[in-house]
Each structure stands twice: as structure tokens, then as C-alpha cells.
Amino acid sequence: MNIDFYISQTDFDSEYLYKKPFLFKAAAKDTDFSWDYVNEVYSRADVSDESFKLMNGYVVSKDQYIESYHNLGKTEFRMIRPILYEYLRNGATLVYNRITNEPKIDKISKKIANFSRANVITSGYAAFSSKSSYKSHWDTRDVFAVQLIGRKRWILKAPNFELPLYMQQTKNFQDIKEPEEVYMDVILEAGDILYVPRGWWHNPLPIGEETFHLAIGTFAPTGFEYMSWLLNQTPDILGCRRNLKSFENDESTLQEISEDYSKILNDKSYYDSFLTNYIGNQRLPTQLSLDVLGNGNVNIFTVDTKLVVNANLLHFFEDNYVVINGNKITIDDISGKLLRFLFNESVASIKDILCEFNNYDKEVLNVLLFNLALNDIISVEK
């Protein structure tokens, strides 16, 4: 599937990112999603996991529609089909959070992740009626809603609690009332993508017909995460190791802590260490390539092989290294140029790469790319 965002990343960042919603009309091209494929995805899910939910205005208890059974010495779980179907026929929504290792969906998620330059979590929502399974609420992460089958109505309202974090969900603030003024009321059709920044009230409503969409939540690092990471560095501050007695007695110690903490807070080396740690915890789901990378008789790629970088956020550090899939690798001029090119192109064939870098030895480039793939820095795109 190809996604045409119709707006440059620079313009989107300056006008919309973290600020206000944006509708990418008919952005997802060649959508070949069918209910056959959606059925397969849901069938492969671990239905016993909390990521798999049935929503009916509330979270339906799993013991209502999931059964356990013993299969040759192992306890396994399956959906009780008649009960599940009855819930869905009466307006429930079947939710599958944290979808991963589903190649079609992973490709869409990666395109959104590259565009937003953030880590992502992808969820699927299937429904068949006009009944709302959720109350109007805000999310604590930005969301790209990708409509893939049917239509769905979205009502958006401006935030009255700015930039909520994960512990600041709508349910935690009963005193904050939903605004009356509607900012956007839109019906998404298959191929449409709606960007909803965190904090914006939204109510996704089925409209009496079949619908399936992905909600791709994006997670860029925040100041809260930086401050939380810095707390682990405070044992290096002498004042933090002093014993405390009373405020009056400890004012000089607190001042010492404040000054020393301010220094590391604004120290670029600490910031880079934080980013290294943050990016280092990210992993990208990619398909295996056993027949090529696991085959000792293969040492270079064919010219029609397509490659992708295994990263949603590609940051080049001043000390000439990048962090991809938990690997911190030192890069030289050519490997840096290759990674930038691949990342900006999203996907490129060996033929395209050799054409772009025609002033370099073709075999040397191919071997370099092959070694990057062996080390999980780039992947073969099927």
C-alpha cells in the first residue's frame, strides 16, 4: 500500500503536528484490505491477552466470550464464536491493540512512524452497527486513524487539558467537561487518514455499516521522559547524597542540588545519552529473510532486492553513530549517506541505490548493504 500524505513533512510539522487535526483525504492508495485478511489477523491474535478486547460501551469481561481448554498438555484459549458474533451483531466493537508482525499492517505503521518520526503502537477496530462503543474522550498520544474498510464518523473538539501524559486520561479528570463546540465532524472513507493530536476530544462513531480502521498511536519522547531519565543520574550529584533534616537546615543543600541539576539538564551530552537510551529501546517488527540472510551461499543482494531501514527515528549523533534496533553502530561517510538515502526513500532497490551512488564501487556497496542487513540495521522488503 502506498500512502500519499499530500503535504510536506516540514509543513505538517509547522502547521499541524501536536497542534490541530488534519484530514489526509484518500491518502492510502491501493488499499487491498478485505474482511478475509482482517479475519486472519484477528484469528492470529492472542485472545487471552489484555490487548484483545470486546467493547460494548464498557470492556466486556473475557469470561463472557473466551474459553480455555487443554490441548495435549497445554492450556490454550479461543473465542466462543456464537457469543462473540451476538455481541458484534448487537453493536459491540472488536479491538486488537498492539498489532505486530502482520506485514501488511506493519508497512502502514512504518509509513506513519517515518512521517511523524516517532515510535508507534497500532490497534485495529472492527464494528458493524451504529452503536458507539466508547464515550467521547482524549488520548494521551497522537493518533493517525487509517480507515481501511467501510466508513466511520469522527467528531473532534478542541482540548481543554493541554498535552496530557499517559497517566492523565479522561477518566482521571471527572471535573473537566467535554466542550460543546465541534471543531470537526467528518466521515472517513476507505483510504482516508485522520490525524488527531493528543488531548483533542474525539468520538469515533460507526454509522450502521461495516467498518474497520487502524488507530496508529505515535510516541515521540517528551520532557517528562527526559526528566524521568535524568533522575537516574542524580546519584552523581553530591547534594542528592546528603541527608536531609528540615527545610530551614537544608536550604543550602537544596540550592546546591538545584544548580547542579540545572547543569546536567542543559548539558547536550546528557541529552544525547537520553536519546541514545530512548531510541535504543525501540525495536521494529520486520519480516525474516531466511533464504537470503540465513543462507551461507548468498553474500550479496540481487539488483531487484528492495531494502528498508529498521528505524522509525533515525538520529545521527555527533560522535558518528546511530542506534537502530538496539544496535549502536559507528558510521563512516558512505554508510551514513546510504542510511539517510534509504530512510528518506522509505524503500529502495539495489538498482536504485547503485544508480544514486554511481561514483562508488558497486560490489563494495552491495557487500556493505548486505552486512548492514545481517546486523539487523536494514531489512529486505518483500
Residue pairs with C-beta under 8 A, 6 or more apart in sequence:
1 28
1 29
1 30
1 31
1 32
1 104
1 107
1 108
2 28
2 29
2 30
3 24
3 27
3 28
3 29
3 108
3 111
3 112
3 115
3 193
4 27
4 29
5 12
5 24
5 27
5 115
5 193
6 24
6 25
6 27
7 22
7 24
9 115
12 22
12 115
15 22
16 22
16 195
16 197
17 116
17 142
17 197
18 142
18 163
18 197
18 198
19 197
20 183
20 197
20 200
21 156
21 183
21 184
21 194
21 195
21 196
21 197
21 200
22 194
22 195
23 184
23 186
23 192
23 193
23 194
23 195
24 192
24 193
24 194
24 195
25 192
26 189
26 191
26 192
27 191
27 192
27 193
28 108
28 146
28 147
28 148
28 190
28 191
28 192
28 193
29 191
31 148
31 190
31 191
33 104
33 148
33 149
33 190
33 212
34 149
35 149
35 210
35 212
37 104
38 124
38 126
38 149
38 212
41 96
41 99
41 102
41 105
41 124
42 94
42 96
42 124
42 126
44 102
45 51
45 52
45 96
45 99
46 52
46 77
47 62
47 66
47 77
47 78
47 79
48 62
48 66
48 68
48 77
51 96
51 97
51 98
52 95
52 96
52 97
53 59
53 60
53 94
53 95
53 96
53 97
54 60
54 64
54 65
54 84
54 87
54 92
54 93
54 94
54 95
55 92
55 93
55 94
55 95
55 133
55 134
56 87
56 90
56 91
56 92
56 93
56 133
57 131
57 132
57 133
57 134
57 135
60 87
60 92
64 83
65 79
65 80
65 83
65 84
65 87
66 77
66 78
66 79
66 80
67 77
67 78
67 79
67 80
68 75
68 76
68 77
69 75
69 76
69 77
69 78
70 76
84 94
88 94
88 126
88 127
88 128
89 128
89 129
90 129
90 131
91 127
91 129
91 130
91 131
91 133
91 206
92 127
92 131
92 133
93 125
93 126
93 127
93 133
93 134
93 206
94 125
94 126
94 127
95 123
95 124
95 125
96 123
96 124
97 121
97 123
98 121
98 122
98 123
99 105
99 122
99 123
99 124
99 214
100 106
100 122
100 285
101 285
103 287
103 382
105 122
105 124
105 214
106 285
106 286
108 122
108 146
108 214
108 216
109 120
109 122
109 214
109 216
110 284
110 308
110 312
110 346
111 346
112 120
112 144
112 146
112 216
112 218
113 119
113 120
113 216
113 218
113 312
113 313
114 312
114 343
114 346
116 142
116 144
116 218
116 220
117 220
117 312
117 313
118 142
118 218
118 219
118 220
118 312
118 313
119 218
119 219
119 220
119 282
119 312
119 313
120 216
120 217
120 218
120 219
120 312
121 141
121 216
121 217
121 219
122 214
122 215
122 216
122 217
123 214
123 215
123 216
123 217
124 212
124 213
124 214
124 215
125 204
125 211
125 212
125 213
125 214
125 215
126 211
126 212
127 133
127 152
127 206
127 210
127 211
127 212
128 206
128 209
128 210
128 211
129 206
129 208
130 205
130 206
130 207
130 208
131 206
132 203
132 204
132 205
132 206
134 203
134 204
135 170
135 203
136 155
136 157
136 178
136 201
136 202
136 203
137 169
137 170
137 171
137 201
137 202
137 203
138 159
138 161
138 164
138 169
138 170
138 198
138 199
138 200
138 201
138 202
139 196
139 198
139 199
139 200
139 202
139 217
140 164
140 165
140 166
140 167
140 168
140 169
140 198
141 166
141 198
141 217
141 218
141 219
142 195
142 196
142 197
142 198
142 217
142 218
142 220
143 195
143 196
143 198
143 215
143 216
143 217
143 218
144 193
144 194
144 195
144 196
144 215
144 216
144 218
145 152
145 154
145 188
145 193
145 194
145 195
145 196
145 204
145 213
145 214
145 215
145 216
146 192
146 193
146 213
146 214
146 215
146 216
147 188
147 189
147 190
147 191
147 192
147 193
147 194
147 211
147 213
148 190
148 212
148 213
148 214
149 190
149 210
149 211
149 212
149 213
150 190
150 209
150 210
150 211
150 212
151 187
151 188
151 189
151 190
151 207
151 209
151 211
152 187
152 188
152 204
152 205
152 206
152 207
152 211
152 213
153 185
153 186
153 187
153 188
153 204
153 205
153 206
153 207
154 184
154 185
154 186
154 187
154 188
154 194
154 196
154 202
154 203
154 204
154 205
155 182
155 184
155 185
155 202
155 203
155 205
156 182
156 183
156 184
156 185
156 186
156 196
156 200
156 201
156 202
157 178
157 179
157 180
157 181
157 182
157 183
157 200
157 201
157 202
158 179
158 181
158 183
158 200
158 201
159 197
159 199
159 200
159 201
160 176
160 177
160 179
161 168
161 173
161 176
161 199
162 199
163 198
163 199
164 198
164 199
165 222
165 224
170 176
178 201
179 201
183 200
186 194
187 207
188 194
188 213
196 202
204 213
220 313
221 274
221 275
221 278
225 274
225 278
226 271
226 274
227 265
229 274
229 277
229 278
230 261
230 264
230 265
230 270
230 274
233 264
233 270
234 240
234 261
235 241
236 264
237 257
237 260
237 261
237 264
238 256
238 260
239 253
239 254
239 256
239 257
239 260
240 257
242 250
242 253
244 250
244 253
247 254
264 270
272 317
272 318
272 319
275 315
275 317
276 317
276 323
276 328
279 311
279 313
279 315
279 323
280 323
280 326
280 328
281 326
282 311
282 312
282 313
282 325
282 326
283 325
283 326
284 310
284 311
284 312
284 325
286 308
286 310
286 379
287 379
287 380
287 382
288 294
289 373
289 379
289 380
289 382
291 298
292 298
292 301
292 305
292 380
293 373
293 374
293 380
299 367
299 370
300 363
300 366
300 367
300 370
301 307
301 350
301 366
301 369
301 370
301 373
301 380
302 350
303 349
303 350
303 351
303 354
304 349
304 350
304 351
305 349
305 350
305 380
306 347
306 348
306 349
306 350
306 380
306 381
307 342
307 347
307 348
307 349
307 350
307 353
307 369
307 373
307 378
307 379
307 380
307 381
308 342
308 346
308 347
308 378
308 379
308 381
309 324
309 339
309 342
309 343
309 377
309 378
310 324
310 325
310 376
310 377
310 378
310 379
311 322
311 324
311 325
311 343
314 322
314 324
314 339
314 340
314 343
315 322
315 323
316 322
316 331
316 336
316 340
317 323
320 330
320 331
320 332
320 336
321 328
321 329
321 330
321 331
322 328
322 329
322 331
322 336
322 339
323 329
324 376
324 377
325 376
325 377
327 375
327 376
327 377
329 375
329 377
331 339
334 357
334 360
334 365
334 368
335 368
335 372
337 357
338 353
338 357
338 365
338 368
338 369
338 372
339 372
339 377
339 378
341 348
341 353
341 356
341 357
342 348
342 353
342 378
345 352
347 381
348 356
350 366
350 369
353 365
353 369
354 362
354 365
354 366
357 365
369 378
372 378
373 379
373 380
